[in-house]
Amino acid sequence: MARHQLNDAEKRDWLRLARAENVGPITFRQLLRRFGDARAALDALPALAQRGGKKNFTLPPSNLVEDEIARIGKMGAKLIAWCEPDYPESLAAIEDAPPLITVRGHANLLHKRCIGIVGARNASLNGRKMAESLARELGQQEIVIVSGMARGIDAAAHQASLGTGSIAILAGGVDVVYPKENQNLYDQLAERGCVLSDMPLGLEPFAKLFPRRNRLISGLSLGVIVIEAALQSGSLITAKMALDQGREVFAVPGSPLDPRASGTNDLIRQGAVLTEKAADVLNHIHAAPRLLSEPPANDFLGAIPPIDESALAKARAEILENLSPSPVSVDELVRQCHVSPSVVLTVLLELELSGHVERQAGNKVVLIGSSCLTSSLS
């Protein structure tokens, strides 16, 4: 994709569109592809949502967007859009890269080679020492460490890499310190490293936001090291996201008697790189580099011609019939419904904006809140 700098008005439109209800990263790109730019997409949103079955759809007030941009500037942070040169290429390569990120500190770190380190919050002393050792040794080889600023493994990795390059990805707003005990670490990261979030300023983190944060940790990194992670832990979610994104997964083995090692040992059984020292990571990323390619460059080539309403009306019932709470790929919908991709994508946009369809990784969609949906669209 050809990089270009947004002007102030364009950036306001991007932020307002990104903050609109039911507009996630993939939907954001679909809207730009469909309408050509954020301003045109904003104008079209209410009608799209209404056709999808949602009444009284409202856009975020312009004054709130202006206020967020002013507060970002006041705190010395930067708002970077997906199409701009300062946006990290590694993150831009993932399927659901956030349209905008807010960055405090040294944004140049985002363009260096990065490795994620994640693990248990209730980490053992040995686990924290391992995180510190790996982070320090990788940093000495000009590798920037990425983590989530949680207590335990995250905090240890950040602290050890402050002098060589450390990036914290936050689940809430870039100005929200979580957990509060890491206030001093946050201050050091903002001054000496980098703090990043794709969430609005002031937003306190809650459970659903942590997997969203985790995808950014893996997305920014060449690979992710997991140290002490129980089965079904958030760290294993990060590892899975890394695999889905084509990144490497490294795991530090642990005692079978320690529940905190069950997840990491299982990762090794599934093919993760057994990691005991920094050389295990360095040798692997040098021997088998991953080429991080961006999504196709046709996202911002101008608006798609308007689609006849009668064609959309005819297709809606058939598309709804083929949707269910189980994921189905968009490509399969196009094949089964025998209509053009632009018609399917437009109907899915309507349903997403109305909250009836949710996008998932791998270009798949699921139907949510299906009761009475047919009647609401009739």
Number of C-alpha atoms within 10 A of each C-alpha: 14 9 11 12 14 16 8 10 9 14 19 19 20 24 23 21 24 25 18 18 17 19 20 21 17 17 20 23 22 20 26 23 19 23 22 19 20 23 17 15 22 20 12 13 23 20 15 22 24 18 22 25 20 19 13 9 16 11 15 15 11 12 10 11 20 14 12 17 20 11 14 20 12 10 10 11 21 18 20 21 21 21 20 15 13 18 21 21 19 23 25 22 18 21 17 25 23 22 21 21 20 22 25 23 20 18 21 13 19 24 15 18 16 27 30 33 31 32 35 23 17 14 20 15 11 10 22 23 16 21 30 22 18 24 29 24 18 23 22 14 12 13 24 27 32 31 29 27 27 23 18 20 30 26 24 25 29 31 18 21 27 22 14 20 28 31 33 28 25 28 28 23 20 26 25 18 22 19 12 12 11 15 13 11 19 24 14 18 25 23 14 17 26 24 28 29 24 24 24 19 18 13 13 16 18 9 8 9 14 18 16 18 23 26 24 29 32 34 32 29 26 24 28 31 27 29 29 34 30 20 18 10 14 18 26 21 16 29 29 18 23 25 16 17 22 17 24 24 27 26 29 24 21 18 11 10 8 12 14 23 25 19 24 29 24 17 24 17 11 9 11 21 19 19 19 14 14 17 13 13 24 15 10 14 16 9 9 9 11 13 11 17 12 15 14 8 9 10 18 18 14 13 16 12 10 10 11 9 10 8 12 17 15 11 18 23 15 15 19 19 10 13 18 14 13 10 17 19 16 18 12 12 21 17 11 12 18 13 17 12 15 16 21 20 18 19 21 25 27 23 27 25 27 23 19 22 24 20 21 14 14 14 14 16 22 17 21 17 10 13 9 8 16 13 8 13 15 10
